[in-house]
Structures are given as structure tokens and as C-alpha cells.
Amino acid sequence: MSRERSRKRSEGRIGNRWIGVDLDGTLARWDGWKGHEYIGPPIPVMLDRVKRWVKMDIEVRIFTARASVPEHIEPVEKWLKENGLAGLRVTNEKDYRMLQLWDDRSIQVIPNTGELIKNATWVEPAKDPTDDTDTDAAEKKPDL
């Protein structure tokens, strides 16, 4: 199949939109912060999924908080290259073209309602041992 035909086929599927994929805990195993140079091993099912999307000519961006610190981006790009995903854009910003976000921390709601999607499950976050904020506030559950 020609590159032009492949591009048109993918544009017909999702237009000029992109899929965001979180890094830590979604694409790479997360075992706690070990410095910005360390990224856990890939999660095979997610790595294979992203590779399929790329092969289908769907734009995928790595959506990670690490990108909020410019010097943390290079280790992510290196990890992506080592795992067969060289050239993917690394960002921490959404835009109007983002179609989906695959993330281990997201809870999806029905647009314009605030209501949880039927199968969404809210789980109380574990206390971050590096967080020095008020512990009483961290223990409160939000109203569901």
C-alpha cells in the first residue's frame, strides 16, 4: 500500500487527531521515582498496541509529566528508541486534536455531565511518600 493511500486511510479513521499515551504506569512499568534517567521496562501489551497504531499511520504522542522539565525529555526519547518507538513526540500538553488519552490515572466522564462512564472505577490514591502536603487533606475522599 502506498504511503499516500495509507495516510488517507488513517485520516478517514481518526482525521488529523492524535492519541496520547502516558509513560509511567501505562507504557512503562512504574516502581516509584528513581530519578529522571530511570524508566521501567515496557509493558508488552501496551507497547504492542502503540506499535500497531504507529504502523497504521496513527499519530501517537507520549503524554507524560516528565515533559514539564525539558531535561527529562531526552531519557524518554532514548527509552522510546530502545523500545522500537523512535520519533514519537513527547509532551505534557493536550490540544484540541487529542482524540484519546491512555493513562493509568484517568477516570473518564460522560461529556458535559460530570457523570462517570459506566465501567469507570474510582480508587483512592495511595499516599505518595515524597508528598509533604497536609496528610489530613490527602486522606479525604471526594464525593462521587
VOKOLDREN-797001 format. One record per atom (N, C-alpha, C, O, CB): residue in one letter; atom name; x, y, z. Coordinates in steps of 0.05 Angstrom, whole numbers. Glycine has a CB too. Layout:
{"A" "CA" {X Y Z}}
...
# end
This chain:
{"M" "N" {17 -23 0}}
{"M" "CA" {0 0 0}}
{"M" "C" {18 25 0}}
{"M" "O" {37 26 15}}
{"M" "CB" {-19 0 24}}
{"S" "N" {11 44 -17}}
{"S" "CA" {27 68 -19}}
{"S" "C" {24 85 7}}
{"S" "O" {4 83 21}}
{"S" "CB" {19 85 -43}}
{"R" "N" {44 101 12}}
{"R" "CA" {44 119 35}}
{"R" "C" {19 138 34}}
{"R" "O" {7 143 54}}
{"R" "CB" {70 136 37}}
{"E" "N" {13 148 10}}
{"E" "CA" {-10 166 6}}
{"E" "C" {-36 152 13}}
{"E" "O" {-53 163 27}}
{"E" "CB" {-10 177 -23}}
{"R" "N" {-39 128 3}}
{"R" "CA" {-64 113 9}}
{"R" "C" {-66 107 39}}
{"R" "O" {-87 109 50}}
{"R" "CB" {-64 87 -7}}
{"S" "N" {-43 99 51}}
{"S" "CA" {-43 94 80}}
{"S" "C" {-51 119 96}}
{"S" "O" {-66 117 115}}
{"S" "CB" {-15 84 89}}
{"R" "N" {-40 142 87}}
{"R" "CA" {-46 167 101}}
{"R" "C" {-76 173 99}}
{"R" "O" {-88 181 119}}
{"R" "CB" {-29 190 89}}
{"K" "N" {-87 170 75}}
{"K" "CA" {-116 176 71}}
{"K" "C" {-133 157 88}}
{"K" "O" {-153 165 100}}
{"K" "CB" {-123 174 42}}
{"R" "N" {-125 131 89}}
{"R" "CA" {-140 112 104}}
{"R" "C" {-140 119 134}}
{"R" "O" {-161 118 147}}
{"R" "CB" {-128 84 101}}
{"S" "N" {-117 127 145}}
{"S" "CA" {-115 134 173}}
{"S" "C" {-130 160 178}}
{"S" "O" {-143 163 199}}
{"S" "CB" {-86 137 182}}
{"E" "N" {-129 179 159}}
{"E" "CA" {-144 204 163}}
{"E" "C" {-174 199 163}}
{"E" "O" {-189 212 176}}
{"E" "CB" {-136 224 141}}
{"G" "N" {-182 179 147}}
{"G" "CA" {-210 172 147}}
{"G" "C" {-219 160 173}}
{"G" "O" {-242 162 181}}
{"G" "CB" {-216 153 124}}
{"R" "N" {-200 147 187}}
{"R" "CA" {-207 134 213}}
{"R" "C" {-207 154 236}}
{"R" "O" {-227 154 251}}
{"R" "CB" {-186 112 218}}
{"I" "N" {-187 171 238}}
{"I" "CA" {-186 190 261}}
{"I" "C" {-181 219 253}}
{"I" "O" {-175 235 270}}
{"I" "CB" {-166 180 281}}
{"G" "N" {-181 225 227}}
{"G" "CA" {-176 252 219}}
{"G" "C" {-147 259 225}}
{"G" "O" {-129 242 224}}
{"G" "CB" {-195 272 232}}
{"N" "N" {-142 285 231}}
{"N" "CA" {-115 294 237}}
{"N" "C" {-111 294 267}}
{"N" "O" {-96 310 277}}
{"N" "CB" {-110 321 226}}
{"R" "N" {-124 276 281}}
{"R" "CA" {-123 275 310}}
{"R" "C" {-101 256 320}}
{"R" "O" {-89 241 304}}
{"R" "CB" {-150 266 322}}
{"W" "N" {-95 257 346}}
{"W" "CA" {-74 240 357}}
{"W" "C" {-83 227 383}}
{"W" "O" {-102 235 396}}
{"W" "CB" {-48 257 362}}
{"I" "N" {-69 205 390}}
{"I" "CA" {-74 190 414}}
{"I" "C" {-51 195 433}}
{"I" "O" {-28 192 426}}
{"I" "CB" {-78 160 408}}
{"G" "N" {-58 203 458}}
{"G" "CA" {-38 207 478}}
{"G" "C" {-35 181 495}}
{"G" "O" {-55 169 502}}
{"G" "CB" {-45 231 497}}
{"V" "N" {-10 174 501}}
{"V" "CA" {-4 151 517}}
{"V" "C" {14 159 539}}
{"V" "O" {36 168 534}}
{"V" "CB" {8 128 500}}
{"D" "N" {5 155 564}}
{"D" "CA" {22 161 587}}
{"D" "C" {46 141 588}}
{"D" "O" {44 119 577}}
{"D" "CB" {5 158 613}}
{"L" "N" {67 151 599}}
{"L" "CA" {91 134 601}}
{"L" "C" {91 116 626}}
{"L" "O" {87 92 624}}
{"L" "CB" {116 152 600}}
{"D" "N" {96 129 649}}
{"D" "CA" {99 113 674}}
{"D" "C" {73 101 683}}
{"D" "O" {54 115 689}}
{"D" "CB" {111 131 695}}
{"G" "N" {73 74 685}}
{"G" "CA" {50 60 694}}
{"G" "C" {31 52 672}}
{"G" "O" {12 37 677}}
{"G" "CB" {35 77 714}}
{"T" "N" {35 61 647}}
{"T" "CA" {18 55 625}}
{"T" "C" {34 41 603}}
{"T" "O" {28 19 595}}
{"T" "CB" {4 80 614}}
{"L" "N" {55 55 593}}
{"L" "CA" {72 44 572}}
{"L" "C" {97 31 584}}
{"L" "O" {108 11 574}}
{"L" "CB" {81 66 552}}
{"A" "N" {106 42 607}}
{"A" "CA" {130 31 621}}
{"A" "C" {122 24 650}}
{"A" "O" {106 39 662}}
{"A" "CB" {153 51 620}}
{"R" "N" {133 3 660}}
{"R" "CA" {128 -5 688}}
{"R" "C" {137 18 707}}
{"R" "O" {158 29 703}}
{"R" "CB" {142 -31 695}}
{"W" "N" {120 24 727}}
{"W" "CA" {126 44 747}}
{"W" "C" {130 31 774}}
{"W" "O" {112 18 784}}
{"W" "CB" {103 65 748}}
{"D" "N" {154 34 785}}
{"D" "CA" {161 23 811}}
{"D" "C" {169 45 830}}
{"D" "O" {184 40 849}}
{"D" "CB" {183 2 809}}
{"G" "N" {159 70 826}}
{"G" "CA" {167 92 842}}
{"G" "C" {189 108 828}}
{"G" "O" {203 98 811}}
{"G" "CB" {176 83 870}}
{"W" "N" {192 133 837}}
{"W" "CA" {211 151 825}}
{"W" "C" {240 142 832}}
{"W" "O" {246 139 856}}
{"W" "CB" {207 180 835}}
{"K" "N" {256 139 812}}
{"K" "CA" {284 131 816}}
{"K" "C" {303 150 800}}
{"K" "O" {325 143 793}}
{"K" "CB" {289 102 806}}
{"G" "N" {293 174 796}}
{"G" "CA" {308 194 781}}
{"G" "C" {299 196 753}}
{"G" "O" {287 177 742}}
{"G" "CB" {338 188 782}}
{"H" "N" {304 219 740}}
{"H" "CA" {293 223 713}}
{"H" "C" {306 207 692}}
{"H" "O" {296 204 670}}
{"H" "CB" {296 252 706}}
{"E" "N" {330 195 697}}
{"E" "CA" {343 178 678}}
{"E" "C" {331 150 677}}
{"E" "O" {334 135 657}}
{"E" "CB" {373 176 685}}
{"Y" "N" {318 142 699}}
{"Y" "CA" {307 115 700}}
{"Y" "C" {278 114 690}}
{"Y" "O" {261 129 699}}
{"Y" "CB" {309 104 729}}
{"I" "N" {273 95 672}}
{"I" "CA" {246 89 663}}
{"I" "C" {244 59 663}}
{"I" "O" {262 44 653}}
{"I" "CB" {241 101 634}}
{"G" "N" {223 49 675}}
{"G" "CA" {219 20 677}}
{"G" "C" {217 5 651}}
{"G" "O" {216 18 630}}
{"G" "CB" {195 14 694}}
{"P" "N" {217 -21 652}}
{"P" "CA" {214 -37 628}}
{"P" "C" {187 -33 615}}
{"P" "O" {168 -26 628}}
{"P" "CB" {219 -67 634}}
{"P" "N" {185 -38 589}}
{"P" "CA" {160 -34 575}}
{"P" "C" {139 -54 585}}
{"P" "O" {145 -76 593}}
{"P" "CB" {164 -37 545}}
{"I" "N" {114 -45 583}}
{"I" "CA" {91 -63 588}}
{"I" "C" {83 -74 561}}
{"I" "O" {72 -60 544}}
{"I" "CB" {67 -47 602}}
{"P" "N" {88 -100 557}}
{"P" "CA" {86 -112 530}}
{"P" "C" {59 -107 515}}
{"P" "O" {59 -99 492}}
{"P" "CB" {90 -141 531}}
{"V" "N" {37 -110 529}}
{"V" "CA" {11 -107 515}}
{"V" "C" {8 -78 505}}
{"V" "O" {-3 -73 484}}
{"V" "CB" {-12 -114 534}}
{"M" "N" {17 -58 521}}
{"M" "CA" {14 -31 513}}
{"M" "C" {34 -23 491}}
{"M" "O" {28 -9 472}}
{"M" "CB" {17 -12 537}}
{"L" "N" {58 -34 494}}
{"L" "CA" {79 -29 474}}
{"L" "C" {70 -39 447}}
{"L" "O" {73 -26 426}}
{"L" "CB" {106 -42 482}}
{"D" "N" {59 -64 446}}
{"D" "CA" {49 -75 421}}
{"D" "C" {26 -58 410}}
{"D" "O" {24 -55 385}}
{"D" "CB" {39 -104 426}}
{"R" "N" {8 -49 427}}
{"R" "CA" {-14 -32 418}}
{"R" "C" {-4 -7 404}}
{"R" "O" {-13 0 383}}
{"R" "CB" {-33 -25 441}}
{"V" "N" {14 7 417}}
{"V" "CA" {25 32 406}}
{"V" "C" {39 26 380}}
{"V" "O" {36 41 361}}
{"V" "CB" {45 45 426}}
{"K" "N" {55 5 378}}
{"K" "CA" {68 -2 353}}
{"K" "C" {48 -8 331}}
{"K" "O" {53 0 308}}
{"K" "CB" {86 -27 357}}
{"R" "N" {25 -20 337}}
{"R" "CA" {4 -25 317}}
{"R" "C" {-7 2 307}}
{"R" "O" {-11 6 283}}
{"R" "CB" {-18 -42 328}}
{"W" "N" {-12 21 326}}
{"W" "CA" {-23 47 318}}
{"W" "C" {-3 61 300}}
{"W" "O" {-11 73 279}}
{"W" "CB" {-28 64 343}}
{"V" "N" {23 60 307}}
{"V" "CA" {43 74 291}}
{"V" "C" {44 61 263}}
{"V" "O" {46 75 243}}
{"V" "CB" {71 72 304}}
{"K" "N" {43 35 262}}
{"K" "CA" {43 21 236}}
{"K" "C" {19 28 219}}
{"K" "O" {20 28 195}}
{"K" "CB" {44 -10 241}}
{"M" "N" {-4 34 232}}
{"M" "CA" {-28 42 218}}
{"M" "C" {-27 72 211}}
{"M" "O" {-46 83 200}}
{"M" "CB" {-53 37 236}}
{"D" "N" {-4 85 216}}
{"D" "CA" {0 113 210}}
{"D" "C" {-18 131 227}}
{"D" "O" {-26 153 218}}
{"D" "CB" {-6 118 181}}
{"I" "N" {-24 123 251}}
{"I" "CA" {-39 139 271}}
{"I" "C" {-18 154 287}}
{"I" "O" {1 142 297}}
{"I" "CB" {-58 122 289}}
{"E" "N" {-22 180 291}}
{"E" "CA" {-3 196 307}}
{"E" "C" {-7 189 336}}
{"E" "O" {-29 190 347}}
{"E" "CB" {-7 226 302}}
{"V" "N" {15 181 349}}
{"V" "CA" {15 176 378}}
{"V" "C" {35 195 390}}
{"V" "O" {58 198 380}}
{"V" "CB" {23 145 384}}
{"R" "N" {28 206 413}}
{"R" "CA" {46 223 428}}
{"R" "C" {48 212 456}}
{"R" "O" {29 202 468}}
{"R" "CB" {36 253 429}}
{"I" "N" {72 212 467}}
{"I" "CA" {77 204 494}}
{"I" "C" {70 228 512}}
{"I" "O" {83 248 511}}
{"I" "CB" {106 194 499}}
{"F" "N" {49 224 528}}
{"F" "CA" {38 245 545}}
{"F" "C" {47 240 574}}
{"F" "O" {36 222 587}}
{"F" "CB" {7 246 543}}
{"T" "N" {67 255 583}}
{"T" "CA" {79 250 609}}
{"T" "C" {86 275 623}}
{"T" "O" {94 295 611}}
{"T" "CB" {104 232 605}}
{"A" "N" {83 274 650}}
{"A" "CA" {91 297 666}}
{"A" "C" {121 302 665}}
{"A" "O" {130 324 670}}
{"A" "CB" {83 292 696}}
{"R" "N" {136 281 657}}
{"R" "CA" {165 285 655}}
{"R" "C" {172 307 635}}
{"R" "O" {192 321 637}}
{"R" "CB" {178 259 645}}
{"A" "N" {154 311 615}}
{"A" "CA" {159 332 594}}
{"A" "C" {157 360 605}}
{"A" "O" {164 379 591}}
{"A" "CB" {140 328 571}}
{"S" "N" {147 363 630}}
{"S" "CA" {146 390 642}}
{"S" "C" {173 401 650}}
{"S" "O" {176 424 656}}
{"S" "CB" {127 390 666}}
{"V" "N" {193 383 650}}
{"V" "CA" {221 391 656}}
{"V" "C" {237 384 631}}
{"V" "O" {241 361 625}}
{"V" "CB" {232 376 681}}
{"P" "N" {246 404 616}}
{"P" "CA" {259 399 590}}
{"P" "C" {281 378 591}}
{"P" "O" {283 362 572}}
{"P" "CB" {271 425 580}}
{"E" "N" {298 378 611}}
{"E" "CA" {320 358 612}}
{"E" "C" {310 330 617}}
{"E" "O" {326 311 616}}
{"E" "CB" {340 366 632}}
{"H" "N" {285 326 624}}
{"H" "CA" {274 299 628}}
{"H" "C" {264 286 603}}
{"H" "O" {257 263 602}}
{"H" "CB" {252 300 649}}
{"I" "N" {263 302 581}}
{"I" "CA" {252 291 556}}
{"I" "C" {272 273 542}}
{"I" "O" {264 252 531}}
{"I" "CB" {245 314 537}}
{"E" "N" {297 279 542}}
{"E" "CA" {317 263 528}}
{"E" "C" {318 234 537}}
{"E" "O" {319 216 520}}
{"E" "CB" {345 275 532}}
{"P" "N" {317 228 564}}
{"P" "CA" {316 200 572}}
{"P" "C" {291 186 562}}
{"P" "O" {291 162 556}}
{"P" "CB" {317 198 602}}
{"V" "N" {268 200 559}}
{"V" "CA" {244 188 549}}
{"V" "C" {248 181 519}}
{"V" "O" {241 159 510}}
{"V" "CB" {219 207 552}}
{"E" "N" {259 200 504}}
{"E" "CA" {265 195 476}}
{"E" "C" {284 171 472}}
{"E" "O" {280 155 454}}
{"E" "CB" {276 220 462}}
{"K" "N" {304 169 489}}
{"K" "CA" {322 147 488}}
{"K" "C" {308 121 493}}
{"K" "O" {312 101 479}}
{"K" "CB" {345 151 508}}
{"W" "N" {291 120 514}}
{"W" "CA" {275 96 521}}
{"W" "C" {257 88 497}}
{"W" "O" {256 65 490}}
{"W" "CB" {258 101 546}}
{"L" "N" {244 108 485}}
{"L" "CA" {227 102 462}}
{"L" "C" {243 89 440}}
{"L" "O" {234 70 428}}
{"L" "CB" {213 128 453}}
{"K" "N" {266 101 433}}
{"K" "CA" {283 90 412}}
{"K" "C" {291 61 418}}
{"K" "O" {290 44 401}}
{"K" "CB" {308 107 408}}
{"E" "N" {299 56 443}}
{"E" "CA" {308 29 451}}
{"E" "C" {285 9 450}}
{"E" "O" {290 -15 448}}
{"E" "CB" {319 30 479}}
{"N" "N" {261 18 450}}
{"N" "CA" {237 0 450}}
{"N" "C" {221 2 424}}
{"N" "O" {198 -6 424}}
{"N" "CB" {219 7 473}}
{"G" "N" {234 11 403}}
{"G" "CA" {222 10 376}}
{"G" "C" {202 32 371}}
{"G" "O" {185 28 353}}
{"G" "CB" {209 -16 373}}
{"L" "N" {203 54 385}}
{"L" "CA" {184 76 381}}
{"L" "C" {198 102 377}}
{"L" "O" {188 123 385}}
{"L" "CB" {165 78 405}}
{"A" "N" {220 101 363}}
{"A" "CA" {236 126 358}}
{"A" "C" {219 146 343}}
{"A" "O" {203 139 325}}
{"A" "CB" {261 119 342}}
{"G" "N" {222 171 350}}
{"G" "CA" {209 193 335}}
{"G" "C" {182 201 345}}
{"G" "O" {171 221 335}}
{"G" "CB" {207 185 307}}
{"L" "N" {171 187 365}}
{"L" "CA" {146 196 376}}
{"L" "C" {150 222 391}}
{"L" "O" {170 226 405}}
{"L" "CB" {133 174 394}}
{"R" "N" {130 240 389}}
{"R" "CA" {132 266 403}}
{"R" "C" {126 261 433}}
{"R" "O" {109 245 440}}
{"R" "CB" {111 286 391}}
{"V" "N" {142 275 450}}
{"V" "CA" {138 273 479}}
{"V" "C" {127 300 488}}
{"V" "O" {139 321 482}}
{"V" "CB" {166 266 493}}
{"T" "N" {105 299 502}}
{"T" "CA" {92 324 510}}
{"T" "C" {78 321 538}}
{"T" "O" {75 299 548}}
{"T" "CB" {72 333 490}}
{"N" "N" {71 344 549}}
{"N" "CA" {54 344 573}}
{"N" "C" {30 362 569}}
{"N" "O" {18 371 588}}
{"N" "CB" {70 352 598}}
{"E" "N" {25 368 543}}
{"E" "CA" {3 387 537}}
{"E" "C" {-17 374 518}}
{"E" "O" {-10 361 499}}
{"E" "CB" {15 412 524}}
{"K" "N" {-43 378 525}}
{"K" "CA" {-64 370 508}}
{"K" "C" {-70 392 489}}
{"K" "O" {-63 415 494}}
{"K" "CB" {-90 362 525}}
{"D" "N" {-83 386 467}}
{"D" "CA" {-93 406 449}}
{"D" "C" {-120 395 437}}
{"D" "O" {-128 373 444}}
{"D" "CB" {-73 413 426}}
{"Y" "N" {-133 411 421}}
{"Y" "CA" {-159 403 410}}
{"Y" "C" {-158 379 392}}
{"Y" "O" {-179 368 386}}
{"Y" "CB" {-171 426 396}}
{"R" "N" {-135 372 382}}
{"R" "CA" {-132 349 365}}
{"R" "C" {-130 322 379}}
{"R" "O" {-132 301 367}}
{"R" "CB" {-108 352 347}}
{"M" "N" {-126 323 406}}
{"M" "CA" {-123 298 421}}
{"M" "C" {-150 283 421}}
{"M" "O" {-170 293 430}}
{"M" "CB" {-114 303 450}}
{"L" "N" {-149 258 411}}
{"L" "CA" {-173 241 409}}
{"L" "C" {-178 225 434}}
{"L" "O" {-200 223 444}}
{"L" "CB" {-171 223 385}}
{"Q" "N" {-156 213 444}}
{"Q" "CA" {-158 196 468}}
{"Q" "C" {-133 200 485}}
{"Q" "O" {-112 208 475}}
{"Q" "CB" {-161 166 460}}
{"L" "N" {-136 193 510}}
{"L" "CA" {-113 192 528}}
{"L" "C" {-113 165 543}}
{"L" "O" {-133 159 557}}
{"L" "CB" {-113 216 549}}
{"W" "N" {-92 150 539}}
{"W" "CA" {-89 124 553}}
{"W" "C" {-71 129 576}}
{"W" "O" {-48 136 573}}
{"W" "CB" {-78 102 533}}
{"D" "N" {-82 125 600}}
{"D" "CA" {-67 133 625}}
{"D" "C" {-76 116 648}}
{"D" "O" {-100 109 649}}
{"D" "CB" {-72 163 631}}
{"D" "N" {-58 110 666}}
{"D" "CA" {-65 94 689}}
{"D" "C" {-79 110 711}}
{"D" "O" {-89 98 731}}
{"D" "CB" {-40 81 701}}
{"R" "N" {-81 136 708}}
{"R" "CA" {-93 153 729}}
{"R" "C" {-119 166 720}}
{"R" "O" {-132 179 736}}
{"R" "CB" {-74 174 738}}
{"S" "N" {-128 162 695}}
{"S" "CA" {-151 176 685}}
{"S" "C" {-177 163 694}}
{"S" "O" {-179 138 696}}
{"S" "CB" {-150 177 655}}
{"I" "N" {-197 179 699}}
{"I" "CA" {-224 170 703}}
{"I" "C" {-241 184 682}}
{"I" "O" {-242 209 682}}
{"I" "CB" {-235 176 733}}
{"Q" "N" {-254 170 665}}
{"Q" "CA" {-269 182 643}}
{"Q" "C" {-298 189 652}}
{"Q" "O" {-311 174 666}}
{"Q" "CB" {-270 164 619}}
{"V" "N" {-307 213 644}}
{"V" "CA" {-334 221 650}}
{"V" "C" {-349 225 623}}
{"V" "O" {-337 229 602}}
{"V" "CB" {-334 247 666}}
{"I" "N" {-376 224 625}}
{"I" "CA" {-393 229 602}}
{"I" "C" {-391 259 596}}
{"I" "O" {-395 275 615}}
{"I" "CB" {-422 220 607}}
{"P" "N" {-384 267 572}}
{"P" "CA" {-381 296 566}}
{"P" "C" {-405 312 575}}
{"P" "O" {-428 305 572}}
{"P" "CB" {-377 299 536}}
{"N" "N" {-399 335 586}}
{"N" "CA" {-418 356 594}}
{"N" "C" {-436 347 617}}
{"N" "O" {-456 360 622}}
{"N" "CB" {-435 363 571}}
{"T" "N" {-429 326 631}}
{"T" "CA" {-447 317 653}}
{"T" "C" {-432 314 680}}
{"T" "O" {-444 318 701}}
{"T" "CB" {-459 290 646}}
{"G" "N" {-406 308 679}}
{"G" "CA" {-392 302 704}}
{"G" "C" {-397 274 714}}
{"G" "O" {-387 266 735}}
{"G" "CB" {-399 322 725}}
{"E" "N" {-414 258 700}}
{"E" "CA" {-420 231 708}}
{"E" "C" {-399 212 698}}
{"E" "O" {-389 214 676}}
{"E" "CB" {-448 223 697}}
{"L" "N" {-392 192 716}}
{"L" "CA" {-373 172 708}}
{"L" "C" {-383 154 686}}
{"L" "O" {-406 148 685}}
{"L" "CB" {-365 155 732}}
{"I" "N" {-365 147 668}}
{"I" "CA" {-371 126 648}}
{"I" "C" {-378 101 663}}
{"I" "O" {-366 96 684}}
{"I" "CB" {-347 122 628}}
{"K" "N" {-396 85 653}}
{"K" "CA" {-407 62 667}}
{"K" "C" {-386 44 680}}
{"K" "O" {-389 36 703}}
{"K" "CB" {-423 46 648}}
{"N" "N" {-365 38 666}}
{"N" "CA" {-345 19 676}}
{"N" "C" {-322 32 691}}
{"N" "O" {-303 19 699}}
{"N" "CB" {-334 2 654}}
{"A" "N" {-323 59 694}}
{"A" "CA" {-301 73 708}}
{"A" "C" {-302 67 738}}
{"A" "O" {-324 65 750}}
{"A" "CB" {-303 104 704}}
{"T" "N" {-279 63 749}}
{"T" "CA" {-277 57 778}}
{"T" "C" {-258 77 790}}
{"T" "O" {-235 79 782}}
{"T" "CB" {-268 28 782}}
{"W" "N" {-268 90 811}}
{"W" "CA" {-250 108 825}}
{"W" "C" {-237 93 848}}
{"W" "O" {-250 79 863}}
{"W" "CB" {-266 133 836}}
{"V" "N" {-211 95 849}}
{"V" "CA" {-195 82 870}}
{"V" "C" {-180 104 886}}
{"V" "O" {-168 121 874}}
{"V" "CB" {-175 61 859}}
{"E" "N" {-182 103 912}}
{"E" "CA" {-168 123 928}}
{"E" "C" {-138 121 923}}
{"E" "O" {-127 99 924}}
{"E" "CB" {-174 119 958}}
{"P" "N" {-126 144 916}}
{"P" "CA" {-97 143 911}}
{"P" "C" {-81 136 935}}
{"P" "O" {-88 142 958}}
{"P" "CB" {-88 171 900}}
{"A" "N" {-59 121 930}}
{"A" "CA" {-40 115 952}}
{"A" "C" {-26 140 960}}
{"A" "O" {-21 157 943}}
{"A" "CB" {-20 92 943}}
{"K" "N" {-19 142 985}}
{"K" "CA" {-4 165 995}}
{"K" "C" {24 165 983}}
{"K" "O" {38 144 984}}
{"K" "CB" {-2 166 1026}}
{"D" "N" {32 187 971}}
{"D" "CA" {59 190 959}}
{"D" "C" {78 196 982}}
{"D" "O" {76 217 995}}
{"D" "CB" {59 212 937}}
{"P" "N" {98 179 987}}
{"P" "CA" {116 183 1010}}
{"P" "C" {133 208 1006}}
{"P" "O" {145 218 1025}}
{"P" "CB" {134 159 1013}}
{"T" "N" {135 218 981}}
{"T" "CA" {151 243 977}}
{"T" "C" {134 268 980}}
{"T" "O" {144 290 978}}
{"T" "CB" {164 242 950}}
{"D" "N" {108 264 984}}
{"D" "CA" {90 287 986}}
{"D" "C" {90 298 1014}}
{"D" "O" {84 283 1033}}
{"D" "CB" {61 279 977}}
{"D" "N" {96 323 1017}}
{"D" "CA" {98 335 1044}}
{"D" "C" {74 353 1049}}
{"D" "O" {75 371 1067}}
{"D" "CB" {123 351 1048}}
{"T" "N" {52 350 1034}}
{"T" "CA" {28 366 1039}}
{"T" "C" {13 355 1063}}
{"T" "O" {19 335 1074}}
{"T" "CB" {10 367 1014}}
{"D" "N" {-8 370 1070}}
{"D" "CA" {-25 363 1093}}
{"D" "C" {-35 334 1091}}
{"D" "O" {-49 328 1072}}
{"D" "CB" {-48 383 1096}}
{"T" "N" {-29 317 1110}}
{"T" "CA" {-38 289 1109}}
{"T" "C" {-67 286 1114}}
{"T" "O" {-79 268 1103}}
{"T" "CB" {-23 273 1130}}
{"D" "N" {-80 304 1129}}
{"D" "CA" {-109 302 1133}}
{"D" "C" {-124 307 1107}}
{"D" "O" {-143 293 1101}}
{"D" "CB" {-118 323 1154}}
{"A" "N" {-115 326 1091}}
{"A" "CA" {-127 332 1065}}
{"A" "C" {-124 309 1046}}
{"A" "O" {-142 303 1030}}
{"A" "CB" {-116 358 1053}}
{"A" "N" {-101 295 1047}}
{"A" "CA" {-96 273 1028}}
{"A" "C" {-113 249 1035}}
{"A" "O" {-117 233 1017}}
{"A" "CB" {-66 265 1030}}
{"E" "N" {-123 247 1059}}
{"E" "CA" {-138 223 1067}}
{"E" "C" {-168 227 1061}}
{"E" "O" {-183 207 1064}}
{"E" "CB" {-134 218 1097}}
{"K" "N" {-177 250 1054}}
{"K" "CA" {-205 255 1049}}
{"K" "C" {-213 245 1021}}
{"K" "O" {-198 248 1002}}
{"K" "CB" {-212 285 1051}}
{"K" "N" {-236 231 1020}}
{"K" "CA" {-246 221 994}}
{"K" "C" {-264 242 982}}
{"K" "O" {-279 255 996}}
{"K" "CB" {-261 194 998}}
{"P" "N" {-262 246 956}}
{"P" "CA" {-281 264 943}}
{"P" "C" {-309 252 941}}
{"P" "O" {-311 227 942}}
{"P" "CB" {-272 272 915}}
{"D" "N" {-329 268 939}}
{"D" "CA" {-357 258 935}}
{"D" "C" {-358 246 907}}
{"D" "O" {-349 259 888}}
{"D" "CB" {-378 280 938}}
{"L" "N" {-370 223 905}}
{"L" "CA" {-373 211 878}}
{"L" "C" {-401 214 869}}
{"L" "O" {-408 205 847}}
{"L" "CB" {-367 181 879}}
# end
